[in-house]
Amino acid sequence: MRANGSPQAVISGGLLQMFGLGIMIIGDSGVGKSESALELIARGHRFISDDVVQVRRTAAGRIIGKAPAMSRFFMEIRGLGIINIKEIFGASSICRQAPIDLVIRLKKWHRKKEYDRLGLRFPEDSIILGERIPQLNIPVAPGRNIATLMEVACKVHILRKRGYQASHELVTKLQRALASESKRVGL
């Protein structure tokens, strides 16, 4: 689909602005995307869209997301029904559109699945309209605070863009300690 000459698409997911980043939240139905987004809005992050995001690629290759006009300001929460974010949290809780900087995929936790616990692997990418967007996967299980994990994921992404990775720092410290110990014992 094209409008004004730029490629467009509709993606199932939500979109928030957090720490100056456009964060696309995707995942299976019922995994907690909207509830997590609602918690983040209550913490002061800005709401753009729930359930469906219209995306377009700019001439510069940025992917911009916004809510369809019909559902702008609205969110569906199981047990509460349709709520109006602007009316509940005020106009400052809303953002019309944002470049999509990070995709967070919420996945149901599977006991037997192996998860990256150290962060040594760089996150996979999501492809939207032919553009690569960094993607982090967060396993969802009872007792995990998904909203907090999403905030930390944003901070981790910001630090990675600046060239810092905590896992690399830890590996470097470990290598230095092992080298020092090897010298001490004469290996």
Secondary structure, 3 states (H helix, E strand, C coil): CEECCEEEEEEECEEEEECCEEEEEEECCCCCHHHHHHHHHHCCCEEEECCEEEEEECCCCCEEEECCHHHCCEEEECCCEEEEHHHHHCHHHECCEEECCEEEEEEECCCCCCCCCCCCCCCCEEEECCEEEEEEEEEECCCCCHHHHHHHHHHHHHHHHCCCCHHHHHHHHHHHHHHHHHHHHCC
